[in-house]
Amino acid sequence: MGRAVFERVRSVVESMGPVEIRTSKSQIAFRRRRGFAYLWSPRQYLGDAGVEVVLAIVLHRHDESDRFKEVSHPSPAHWMHHIEVLDVADVDAEVEDWLREAADGAD
């Protein structure tokens, strides 16, 4: 399922314009001038975490949606919102809107 989620997220962000995709051992980053969305596997860090893929989206504000498993504030201007992706269908219109907002903020 991880590959299918990657393909879905990639399709969404590439439809918004140019994007750079960087991969590392621990994550896949979607970038413009800076990173705005990241896919990573909690199993790599937590063992059997019960979820295969987490999508982290960087916004300039705190969104209080119940869909976010965790929200952190790594810097004064950025909020990192984490969504557990249990199915490709979880990357829906609402997530697309957050990805668009994040991509626009990364220019």
MOPAC internal coordinates of N, CA, C and O (Angstrom, degrees):
PM7 1SCF
backbone

  N    0.0000 0     0.00 0     0.00 0    0    0    0
  C    1.4425 1     0.00 0     0.00 0    1    0    0
  C    1.5269 1   111.61 1     0.00 0    2    1    0
  O    1.2310 1   119.52 1   150.00 1    3    2    1
  N    1.3258 1   118.52 1   -30.00 1    3    2    1
  C    1.4535 1   121.39 1  -179.36 1    5    3    2
  C    1.5141 1   113.14 1   -55.48 1    6    5    3
  O    1.2310 1   120.43 1   138.38 1    7    6    5
  N    1.3238 1   116.78 1   -41.62 1    7    6    5
  C    1.4724 1   120.93 1   179.89 1    9    7    6
  C    1.5313 1   110.35 1   -65.49 1   10    9    7
  O    1.2310 1   120.29 1   139.53 1   11   10    9
  N    1.3104 1   117.04 1   -40.47 1   11   10    9
  C    1.4661 1   120.84 1   179.67 1   13   11   10
  C    1.5291 1   111.15 1   -64.49 1   14   13   11
  O    1.2310 1   120.50 1   140.51 1   15   14   13
  N    1.3240 1   116.64 1   -39.49 1   15   14   13
  C    1.4734 1   120.54 1   177.56 1   17   15   14
  C    1.5220 1   109.50 1   -64.81 1   18   17   15
  O    1.2310 1   120.22 1   135.04 1   19   18   17
  N    1.3388 1   117.19 1   -44.96 1   19   18   17
  C    1.4614 1   120.53 1   177.55 1   21   19   18
  C    1.5242 1   110.40 1   -56.72 1   22   21   19
  O    1.2310 1   119.98 1   131.92 1   23   22   21
  N    1.3283 1   117.65 1   -48.08 1   23   22   21
  C    1.4684 1   121.03 1  -178.83 1   25   23   22
  C    1.5243 1   111.06 1   -61.13 1   26   25   23
  O    1.2310 1   120.04 1   140.62 1   27   26   25
  N    1.3108 1   117.52 1   -39.38 1   27   26   25
  C    1.4713 1   121.24 1   179.29 1   29   27   26
  C    1.5271 1   110.73 1   -65.83 1   30   29   27
  O    1.2310 1   120.31 1   131.15 1   31   30   29
  N    1.3348 1   117.01 1   -48.85 1   31   30   29
  C    1.4663 1   120.43 1  -179.56 1   33   31   30
  C    1.5220 1   109.61 1   -63.73 1   34   33   31
  O    1.2310 1   119.93 1   136.19 1   35   34   33
  N    1.3230 1   117.73 1   -43.81 1   35   34   33
  C    1.4613 1   120.89 1   178.83 1   37   35   34
  C    1.5243 1   110.56 1   -58.60 1   38   37   35
  O    1.2310 1   119.97 1   135.15 1   39   38   37
  N    1.3097 1   117.65 1   -44.85 1   39   38   37
  C    1.4653 1   121.38 1   179.09 1   41   39   38
  C    1.5281 1   111.21 1   -59.38 1   42   41   39
  O    1.2310 1   120.69 1   136.45 1   43   42   41
  N    1.3258 1   116.28 1   -43.55 1   43   42   41
  C    1.4698 1   120.71 1  -179.82 1   45   43   42
  C    1.5214 1   110.34 1   -63.31 1   46   45   43
  O    1.2310 1   119.68 1   128.20 1   47   46   45
  N    1.3262 1   118.22 1   -51.80 1   47   46   45
  C    1.4653 1   119.67 1  -174.58 1   49   47   46
  C    1.5254 1   111.82 1   -70.86 1   50   49   47
  O    1.2310 1   119.49 1   145.85 1   51   50   49
  N    1.3220 1   118.58 1   -34.15 1   51   50   49
  C    1.4673 1   119.69 1   178.33 1   53   51   50
  C    1.5268 1   111.60 1   -69.06 1   54   53   51
  O    1.2310 1   119.87 1   154.55 1   55   54   53
  N    1.3274 1   117.85 1   -25.45 1   55   54   53
  C    1.4640 1   120.23 1   177.12 1   57   55   54
  C    1.5245 1   111.78 1   -70.23 1   58   57   55
  O    1.2310 1   120.12 1   166.44 1   59   58   57
  N    1.3423 1   117.37 1   -13.56 1   59   58   57
  C    1.4658 1   122.95 1  -178.88 1   61   59   58
  C    1.5188 1   112.76 1   -92.68 1   62   61   59
  O    1.2310 1   120.10 1   177.59 1   63   62   61
  N    1.3165 1   117.41 1    -2.41 1   63   62   61
  C    1.4577 1   120.42 1  -178.39 1   65   63   62
  C    1.5106 1   111.28 1   124.41 1   66   65   63
  O    1.2310 1   121.19 1     8.09 1   67   66   65
  N    1.3319 1   115.32 1  -171.91 1   67   66   65
  C    1.4651 1   119.93 1  -176.27 1   69   67   66
  C    1.5293 1   112.45 1   -59.36 1   70   69   67
  O    1.2310 1   121.38 1   -42.29 1   71   70   69
  N    1.3043 1   114.96 1   137.71 1   71   70   69
  C    1.4604 1   121.39 1   178.24 1   73   71   70
  C    1.5244 1   107.98 1  -147.38 1   74   73   71
  O    1.2310 1   120.82 1   -36.62 1   75   74   73
  N    1.3043 1   116.04 1   143.38 1   75   74   73
  C    1.4586 1   121.96 1   174.98 1   77   75   74
  C    1.5235 1   107.61 1  -101.22 1   78   77   75
  O    1.2310 1   120.68 1   -42.80 1   79   78   77
  N    1.3120 1   116.30 1   137.20 1   79   78   77
  C    1.4601 1   121.09 1   177.42 1   81   79   78
  C    1.5198 1   107.79 1  -113.83 1   82   81   79
  O    1.2310 1   121.11 1   -57.50 1   83   82   81
  N    1.3213 1   115.48 1   122.50 1   83   82   81
  C    1.4660 1   121.17 1   178.07 1   85   83   82
  C    1.5229 1   108.51 1  -116.98 1   86   85   83
  O    1.2310 1   121.37 1   -45.74 1   87   86   85
  N    1.3096 1   114.98 1   134.26 1   87   86   85
  C    1.4559 1   118.91 1   177.67 1   89   87   86
  C    1.5229 1   109.72 1  -115.59 1   90   89   87
  O    1.2310 1   121.58 1   -33.81 1   91   90   89
  N    1.2943 1   114.58 1   146.19 1   91   90   89
  C    1.4620 1   121.69 1   173.96 1   93   91   90
  C    1.5209 1   107.07 1  -136.55 1   94   93   91
  O    1.2310 1   120.53 1     1.08 1   95   94   93
  N    1.2794 1   116.60 1  -178.92 1   95   94   93
  C    1.4571 1   120.91 1  -179.60 1   97   95   94
  C    1.5271 1   111.34 1   -62.42 1   98   97   95
  O    1.2310 1   120.55 1   149.79 1   99   98   97
  N    1.3103 1   116.56 1   -30.21 1   99   98   97
  C    1.4574 1   119.48 1  -172.73 1  101   99   98
  C    1.5289 1   115.28 1  -107.51 1  102  101   99
  O    1.2310 1   119.55 1   166.29 1  103  102  101
  N    1.3356 1   118.47 1   -13.71 1  103  102  101
  C    1.4632 1   118.08 1  -176.15 1  105  103  102
  C    1.5192 1   112.59 1  -161.49 1  106  105  103
  O    1.2310 1   121.80 1   -12.10 1  107  106  105
  N    1.3306 1   114.16 1   167.90 1  107  106  105
  C    1.4572 1   122.95 1   170.51 1  109  107  106
  C    1.5187 1   106.26 1  -117.38 1  110  109  107
  O    1.2310 1   120.79 1   -55.16 1  111  110  109
  N    1.3377 1   116.10 1   124.84 1  111  110  109
  C    1.4646 1   120.86 1  -178.04 1  113  111  110
  C    1.5190 1   110.21 1  -110.10 1  114  113  111
  O    1.2310 1   120.97 1   -42.50 1  115  114  113
  N    1.3179 1   115.74 1   137.50 1  115  114  113
  C    1.4588 1   123.23 1   174.07 1  117  115  114
  C    1.5209 1   106.24 1  -106.92 1  118  117  115
  O    1.2310 1   120.81 1   -54.41 1  119  118  117
  N    1.3447 1   116.06 1   125.59 1  119  118  117
  C    1.4627 1   120.67 1  -170.25 1  121  119  118
  C    1.5237 1   111.86 1  -133.47 1  122  121  119
  O    1.2310 1   121.76 1   -29.24 1  123  122  121
  N    1.2863 1   114.23 1   150.76 1  123  122  121
  C    1.4576 1   123.18 1   161.18 1  125  123  122
  C    1.5218 1   103.88 1  -116.33 1  126  125  123
  O    1.2310 1   119.67 1    64.68 1  127  126  125
  N    1.3195 1   118.23 1  -115.32 1  127  126  125
  C    1.4654 1   118.66 1   174.04 1  129  127  126
  C    1.5266 1   110.19 1   -65.93 1  130  129  127
  O    1.2310 1   120.69 1   148.13 1  131  130  129
  N    1.3116 1   116.30 1   -31.87 1  131  130  129
  C    1.4630 1   122.00 1   174.08 1  133  131  130
  C    1.5265 1   108.67 1  -145.04 1  134  133  131
  O    1.2310 1   121.03 1    -9.95 1  135  134  133
  N    1.3212 1   115.64 1   170.05 1  135  134  133
  C    1.4564 1   120.17 1  -177.95 1  137  135  134
  C    1.5155 1   112.69 1   -66.66 1  138  137  135
  O    1.2310 1   121.11 1   -37.66 1  139  138  137
  N    1.3416 1   115.48 1   142.34 1  139  138  137
  C    1.4644 1   119.51 1   178.69 1  141  139  138
  C    1.5247 1   113.21 1  -131.15 1  142  141  139
  O    1.2310 1   119.77 1   164.13 1  143  142  141
  N    1.3274 1   118.05 1   -15.87 1  143  142  141
  C    1.4668 1   121.14 1   177.83 1  145  143  142
  C    1.5239 1   108.64 1  -150.97 1  146  145  143
  O    1.2310 1   121.51 1   -34.55 1  147  146  145
  N    1.3261 1   114.71 1   145.45 1  147  146  145
  C    1.4672 1   120.76 1  -176.20 1  149  147  146
  C    1.5172 1   109.25 1  -140.63 1  150  149  147
  O    1.2310 1   120.81 1   -43.54 1  151  150  149
  N    1.3198 1   116.06 1   136.46 1  151  150  149
  C    1.4581 1   121.79 1   170.87 1  153  151  150
  C    1.5182 1   107.89 1  -108.42 1  154  153  151
  O    1.2310 1   120.35 1   -44.69 1  155  154  153
  N    1.3172 1   116.93 1   135.31 1  155  154  153
  C    1.4581 1   120.46 1   178.18 1  157  155  154
  C    1.5147 1   109.52 1  -152.19 1  158  157  155
  O    1.2310 1   121.33 1   -20.21 1  159  158  157
  N    1.3169 1   115.06 1   159.79 1  159  158  157
  C    1.4540 1   121.70 1  -178.27 1  161  159  158
  C    1.5198 1   110.21 1  -105.33 1  162  161  159
  O    1.2310 1   120.05 1   -62.61 1  163  162  161
  N    1.3238 1   117.51 1   117.39 1  163  162  161
  C    1.4658 1   119.23 1   178.64 1  165  163  162
  C    1.5271 1   112.25 1   -65.69 1  166  165  163
  O    1.2310 1   119.83 1   158.63 1  167  166  165
  N    1.3166 1   117.93 1   -21.37 1  167  166  165
  C    1.4684 1   120.49 1   178.98 1  169  167  166
  C    1.5168 1   111.56 1   -60.15 1  170  169  167
  O    1.2310 1   120.97 1   149.33 1  171  170  169
  N    1.3177 1   115.74 1   -30.67 1  171  170  169
  C    1.4647 1   119.53 1  -179.64 1  173  171  170
  C    1.5298 1   110.79 1   -64.16 1  174  173  171
  O    1.2310 1   120.42 1   150.84 1  175  174  173
  N    1.3207 1   116.80 1   -29.16 1  175  174  173
  C    1.4555 1   121.24 1  -176.16 1  177  175  174
  C    1.5289 1   113.28 1  -107.23 1  178  177  175
  O    1.2310 1   120.78 1   150.10 1  179  178  177
  N    1.3384 1   116.11 1   -29.90 1  179  178  177
  C    1.4578 1   120.08 1  -171.10 1  181  179  178
  C    1.5258 1   114.30 1  -116.89 1  182  181  179
  O    1.2310 1   119.62 1  -173.12 1  183  182  181
  N    1.3129 1   118.34 1     6.88 1  183  182  181
  C    1.4559 1   120.36 1  -175.88 1  185  183  182
  C    1.5171 1   109.57 1    72.59 1  186  185  183
  O    1.2310 1   119.96 1    43.19 1  187  186  185
  N    1.3041 1   117.68 1  -136.81 1  187  186  185
  C    1.4645 1   121.04 1   179.96 1  189  187  186
  C    1.5212 1   109.26 1   -78.19 1  190  189  187
  O    1.2310 1   120.88 1   -92.07 1  191  190  189
  N    1.3162 1   115.91 1    87.93 1  191  190  189
  C    1.4663 1   121.91 1  -175.58 1  193  191  190
  C    1.5258 1   112.82 1   -83.03 1  194  193  191
  O    1.2310 1   119.82 1   172.35 1  195  194  193
  N    1.3328 1   117.95 1    -7.65 1  195  194  193
  C    1.4506 1   120.66 1  -179.91 1  197  195  194
  C    1.5197 1   113.77 1    83.11 1  198  197  195
  O    1.2310 1   120.11 1   176.98 1  199  198  197
  N    1.3090 1   117.40 1    -3.02 1  199  198  197
  C    1.4633 1   121.88 1   177.49 1  201  199  198
  C    1.5218 1   107.38 1  -139.88 1  202  201  199
  O    1.2310 1   121.05 1   -40.66 1  203  202  201
  N    1.3147 1   115.60 1   139.34 1  203  202  201
  C    1.4642 1   119.60 1  -175.70 1  205  203  202
  C    1.5230 1   113.16 1   -85.75 1  206  205  203
  O    1.2310 1   120.37 1   143.27 1  207  206  205
  N    1.3427 1   116.90 1   -36.73 1  207  206  205
  C    1.4627 1   120.35 1  -172.51 1  209  207  206
  C    1.5251 1   110.60 1  -135.91 1  210  209  207
  O    1.2310 1   121.30 1   -41.02 1  211  210  209
  N    1.3330 1   115.12 1   138.98 1  211  210  209
  C    1.4607 1   122.08 1   171.68 1  213  211  210
  C    1.5251 1   107.10 1  -118.72 1  214  213  211
  O    1.2310 1   120.78 1   -44.71 1  215  214  213
  N    1.3187 1   116.12 1   135.29 1  215  214  213
  C    1.4587 1   122.84 1   174.25 1  217  215  214
  C    1.5148 1   107.29 1  -106.43 1  218  217  215
  O    1.2310 1   120.53 1   -59.91 1  219  218  217
  N    1.3245 1   116.59 1   120.09 1  219  218  217
  C    1.4632 1   122.11 1   176.97 1  221  219  218
  C    1.5204 1   108.21 1  -105.69 1  222  221  219
  O    1.2310 1   120.78 1   -50.74 1  223  222  221
  N    1.3249 1   116.11 1   129.26 1  223  222  221
  C    1.4607 1   122.71 1  -176.60 1  225  223  222
  C    1.5291 1   108.44 1  -122.10 1  226  225  223
  O    1.2310 1   120.58 1   -50.58 1  227  226  225
  N    1.3332 1   116.49 1   129.42 1  227  226  225
  C    1.4621 1   122.15 1  -178.62 1  229  227  226
  C    1.5281 1   109.25 1   -95.22 1  230  229  227
  O    1.2310 1   120.72 1   -61.10 1  231  230  229
  N    1.3211 1   116.22 1   118.90 1  231  230  229
  C    1.4673 1   121.90 1   176.17 1  233  231  230
  C    1.5255 1   108.91 1  -120.29 1  234  233  231
  O    1.2310 1   121.03 1   -19.10 1  235  234  233
  N    1.3181 1   115.64 1   160.90 1  235  234  233
  C    1.4701 1   121.21 1   177.62 1  237  235  234
  C    1.5270 1   111.61 1   -88.20 1  238  237  235
  O    1.2310 1   121.27 1  -168.22 1  239  238  237
  N    1.3053 1   115.18 1    11.78 1  239  238  237
  C    1.4623 1   120.71 1  -178.61 1  241  239  238
  C    1.5238 1   108.73 1  -149.27 1  242  241  239
  O    1.2310 1   120.81 1   -15.34 1  243  242  241
  N    1.2993 1   116.05 1   164.66 1  243  242  241
  C    1.4634 1   121.52 1   175.85 1  245  243  242
  C    1.5178 1   108.50 1   -92.14 1  246  245  243
  O    1.2310 1   120.24 1   -63.59 1  247  246  245
  N    1.3081 1   117.15 1   116.41 1  247  246  245
  C    1.4648 1   122.19 1   175.14 1  249  247  246
  C    1.5238 1   106.75 1   -96.00 1  250  249  247
  O    1.2310 1   120.16 1   -51.15 1  251  250  249
  N    1.3129 1   117.31 1   128.85 1  251  250  249
  C    1.4638 1   121.24 1  -173.86 1  253  251  250
  C    1.5226 1   113.90 1   -95.24 1  254  253  251
  O    1.2310 1   119.85 1  -159.06 1  255  254  253
  N    1.3138 1   117.88 1    20.94 1  255  254  253
  C    1.4614 1   121.06 1   179.05 1  257  255  254
  C    1.5325 1   110.59 1   -57.42 1  258  257  255
  O    1.2310 1   121.18 1   -38.92 1  259  258  257
  N    1.3249 1   115.36 1   141.08 1  259  258  257
  C    1.4648 1   121.30 1   176.26 1  261  259  258
  C    1.5275 1   112.28 1   -69.23 1  262  261  259
  O    1.2310 1   120.00 1   169.25 1  263  262  261
  N    1.3161 1   117.60 1   -10.75 1  263  262  261
  C    1.4661 1   120.29 1  -179.38 1  265  263  262
  C    1.5260 1   112.19 1   -72.02 1  266  265  263
  O    1.2310 1   120.44 1   160.08 1  267  266  265
  N    1.3155 1   116.76 1   -19.92 1  267  266  265
  C    1.4616 1   119.51 1  -178.76 1  269  267  266
  C    1.5250 1   110.00 1   -82.56 1  270  269  267
  O    1.2310 1   121.33 1   -53.53 1  271  270  269
  N    1.3213 1   115.06 1   126.47 1  271  270  269
  C    1.4634 1   121.36 1   177.67 1  273  271  270
  C    1.5237 1   110.05 1   -71.11 1  274  273  271
  O    1.2310 1   121.18 1   142.63 1  275  274  273
  N    1.3329 1   115.34 1   -37.37 1  275  274  273
  C    1.4627 1   120.89 1  -179.25 1  277  275  274
  C    1.5223 1   108.55 1  -152.68 1  278  277  275
  O    1.2310 1   121.26 1   -33.56 1  279  278  277
  N    1.3179 1   115.20 1   146.44 1  279  278  277
  C    1.4629 1   121.67 1   174.09 1  281  279  278
  C    1.5219 1   106.80 1  -130.43 1  282  281  279
  O    1.2310 1   120.94 1   -52.06 1  283  282  281
  N    1.3426 1   115.80 1   127.94 1  283  282  281
  C    1.4586 1   119.78 1   177.54 1  285  283  282
  C    1.5233 1   109.13 1  -121.55 1  286  285  283
  O    1.2310 1   121.02 1   -14.92 1  287  286  285
  N    1.3020 1   115.66 1   165.08 1  287  286  285
  C    1.4665 1   122.16 1  -175.35 1  289  287  286
  C    1.5336 1   107.83 1  -127.28 1  290  289  287
  O    1.2310 1   120.37 1  -104.02 1  291  290  289
  N    1.3630 1   116.89 1    75.98 1  291  290  289
  C    1.4685 1   120.30 1  -172.24 1  293  291  290
  C    1.5251 1   115.17 1   -70.88 1  294  293  291
  O    1.2310 1   120.41 1   160.95 1  295  294  293
  N    1.3269 1   116.82 1   -19.05 1  295  294  293
  C    1.4624 1   120.02 1   177.73 1  297  295  294
  C    1.5234 1   108.23 1  -151.81 1  298  297  295
  O    1.2310 1   119.83 1   -17.23 1  299  298  297
  N    1.3224 1   117.93 1   162.77 1  299  298  297
  C    1.4626 1   119.57 1  -176.41 1  301  299  298
  C    1.5280 1   114.86 1   -57.29 1  302  301  299
  O    1.2310 1   120.10 1   150.83 1  303  302  301
  N    1.3220 1   117.42 1   -29.17 1  303  302  301
  C    1.4681 1   120.02 1  -175.27 1  305  303  302
  C    1.5218 1   114.07 1  -101.76 1  306  305  303
  O    1.2310 1   119.46 1   179.62 1  307  306  305
  N    1.3335 1   118.64 1    -0.38 1  307  306  305
  C    1.4652 1   120.18 1  -173.24 1  309  307  306
  C    1.5231 1   112.44 1  -134.21 1  310  309  307
  O    1.2310 1   121.75 1   -41.09 1  311  310  309
  N    1.3255 1   114.26 1   138.91 1  311  310  309
  C    1.4568 1   122.47 1   173.26 1  313  311  310
  C    1.5233 1   107.19 1  -118.86 1  314  313  311
  O    1.2310 1   120.35 1   -48.49 1  315  314  313
  N    1.3250 1   116.94 1   131.51 1  315  314  313
  C    1.4571 1   122.78 1   179.53 1  317  315  314
  C    1.5341 1   108.09 1  -102.63 1  318  317  315
  O    1.2310 1   121.01 1   -62.53 1  319  318  317
  N    1.3350 1   115.68 1   117.47 1  319  318  317
  C    1.4619 1   122.86 1  -176.77 1  321  319  318
  C    1.5286 1   109.09 1  -107.79 1  322  321  319
  O    1.2310 1   119.94 1   -55.77 1  323  322  321
  N    1.3287 1   117.72 1   124.23 1  323  322  321
  C    1.4640 1   122.79 1  -175.50 1  325  323  322
  C    1.5322 1   110.46 1  -108.78 1  326  325  323
  O    1.2310 1   121.42 1   -53.10 1  327  326  325
  N    1.3336 1   114.88 1   126.90 1  327  326  325
  C    1.4599 1   121.88 1   177.97 1  329  327  326
  C    1.5248 1   108.17 1  -118.18 1  330  329  327
  O    1.2310 1   120.28 1   -52.59 1  331  330  329
  N    1.3212 1   117.08 1   127.41 1  331  330  329
  C    1.4607 1   120.63 1   171.80 1  333  331  330
  C    1.5257 1   107.41 1   -79.03 1  334  333  331
  O    1.2310 1   120.89 1   -58.70 1  335  334  333
  N    1.3156 1   115.90 1   121.30 1  335  334  333
  C    1.4639 1   120.99 1  -178.74 1  337  335  334
  C    1.5267 1   107.63 1   -98.08 1  338  337  335
  O    1.2310 1   120.90 1   -71.34 1  339  338  337
  N    1.3145 1   115.89 1   108.66 1  339  338  337
  C    1.4627 1   121.54 1  -178.06 1  341  339  338
  C    1.5193 1   111.83 1   -95.98 1  342  341  339
  O    1.2310 1   120.70 1   162.61 1  343  342  341
  N    1.3324 1   116.27 1   -17.39 1  343  342  341
  C    1.4646 1   122.09 1  -178.73 1  345  343  342
  C    1.5236 1   107.72 1  -155.89 1  346  345  343
  O    1.2310 1   120.35 1   -29.41 1  347  346  345
  N    1.3075 1   116.93 1   150.59 1  347  346  345
  C    1.4734 1   120.50 1   178.84 1  349  347  346
  C    1.5271 1   110.42 1   -56.31 1  350  349  347
  O    1.2310 1   120.04 1   147.32 1  351  350  349
  N    1.3094 1   117.53 1   -32.68 1  351  350  349
  C    1.4710 1   121.54 1   179.96 1  353  351  350
  C    1.5192 1   112.17 1   -63.78 1  354  353  351
  O    1.2310 1   120.02 1   163.41 1  355  354  353
  N    1.3390 1   117.58 1   -16.59 1  355  354  353
  C    1.4678 1   120.35 1   176.31 1  357  355  354
  C    1.5239 1   111.79 1   -65.80 1  358  357  355
  O    1.2310 1   119.88 1   158.55 1  359  358  357
  N    1.3186 1   117.83 1   -21.45 1  359  358  357
  C    1.4742 1   122.12 1   176.36 1  361  359  358
  C    1.5269 1   106.25 1   -87.62 1  362  361  359
  O    1.2310 1   121.58 1  -104.08 1  363  362  361
  N    1.3196 1   114.59 1    75.92 1  363  362  361
  C    1.4626 1   122.58 1  -173.69 1  365  363  362
  C    1.5312 1   111.25 1  -102.79 1  366  365  363
  O    1.2310 1   120.54 1    13.20 1  367  366  365
  N    1.3194 1   116.58 1  -166.80 1  367  366  365
  C    1.4692 1   121.49 1  -176.65 1  369  367  366
  C    1.5261 1   112.18 1   -60.34 1  370  369  367
  O    1.2310 1   119.92 1   142.71 1  371  370  369
  N    1.3111 1   117.77 1   -37.29 1  371  370  369
  C    1.4622 1   120.36 1   179.22 1  373  371  370
  C    1.5354 1   110.67 1   -64.77 1  374  373  371
  O    1.2310 1   120.56 1   135.46 1  375  374  373
  N    1.3211 1   116.53 1   -44.54 1  375  374  373
  C    1.4674 1   121.03 1   177.69 1  377  375  374
  C    1.5230 1   110.00 1   -65.34 1  378  377  375
  O    1.2310 1   120.13 1   141.08 1  379  378  377
  N    1.3164 1   117.35 1   -38.92 1  379  378  377
  C    1.4718 1   120.37 1   176.03 1  381  379  378
  C    1.5182 1   110.92 1   -58.31 1  382  381  379
  O    1.2310 1   120.06 1   138.37 1  383  382  381
  N    1.3251 1   117.48 1   -41.63 1  383  382  381
  C    1.4708 1   120.75 1   178.51 1  385  383  382
  C    1.5248 1   110.94 1   -62.45 1  386  385  383
  O    1.2310 1   120.07 1   137.16 1  387  386  385
  N    1.3335 1   117.46 1   -42.84 1  387  386  385
  C    1.4687 1   120.46 1   178.17 1  389  387  386
  C    1.5303 1   110.63 1   -64.76 1  390  389  387
  O    1.2310 1   120.48 1   139.66 1  391  390  389
  N    1.3295 1   116.69 1   -40.34 1  391  390  389
  C    1.4727 1   119.87 1   178.36 1  393  391  390
  C    1.5288 1   110.53 1   -63.74 1  394  393  391
  O    1.2310 1   120.22 1   139.54 1  395  394  393
  N    1.3182 1   117.18 1   -40.46 1  395  394  393
  C    1.4735 1   121.05 1   178.30 1  397  395  394
  C    1.5204 1   110.33 1   -63.04 1  398  397  395
  O    1.2310 1   120.48 1   134.29 1  399  398  397
  N    1.3267 1   116.69 1   -45.71 1  399  398  397
  C    1.4684 1   121.24 1   178.09 1  401  399  398
  C    1.5316 1   110.43 1   -60.46 1  402  401  399
  O    1.2310 1   120.71 1   136.18 1  403  402  401
  N    1.3166 1   116.24 1   -43.82 1  403  402  401
  C    1.4738 1   120.43 1  -179.81 1  405  403  402
  C    1.5197 1   110.94 1   -65.29 1  406  405  403
  O    1.2310 1   119.76 1   136.24 1  407  406  405
  N    1.3228 1   118.05 1   -43.76 1  407  406  405
  C    1.4637 1   121.66 1  -179.97 1  409  407  406
  C    1.5285 1   110.46 1   -63.67 1  410  409  407
  O    1.2310 1   120.32 1   137.31 1  411  410  409
  N    1.3361 1   116.99 1   -42.69 1  411  410  409
  C    1.4629 1   120.21 1   178.91 1  413  411  410
  C    1.5357 1   110.76 1   -62.57 1  414  413  411
  O    1.2310 1   120.63 1   145.29 1  415  414  413
  N    1.3235 1   116.40 1   -34.71 1  415  414  413
  C    1.4585 1   120.84 1  -179.87 1  417  415  414
  C    1.5229 1   113.81 1   -77.78 1  418  417  415
  O    1.2310 1   120.32 1   170.44 1  419  418  417
  N    1.3317 1   116.99 1    -9.56 1  419  418  417
  C    1.4583 1   121.37 1  -177.58 1  421  419  418
  C    1.5227 1   112.70 1   -97.10 1  422  421  419
  O    1.2310 1   120.20 1  -179.08 1  423  422  421
  N    1.3207 1   117.22 1     0.92 1  423  422  421
  C    1.4797 1   121.37 1   179.42 1  425  423  422
  C    1.5022 1   111.88 1   -73.97 1  426  425  423
  O    1.2310 1   120.10 1   180.00 1  427  426  425

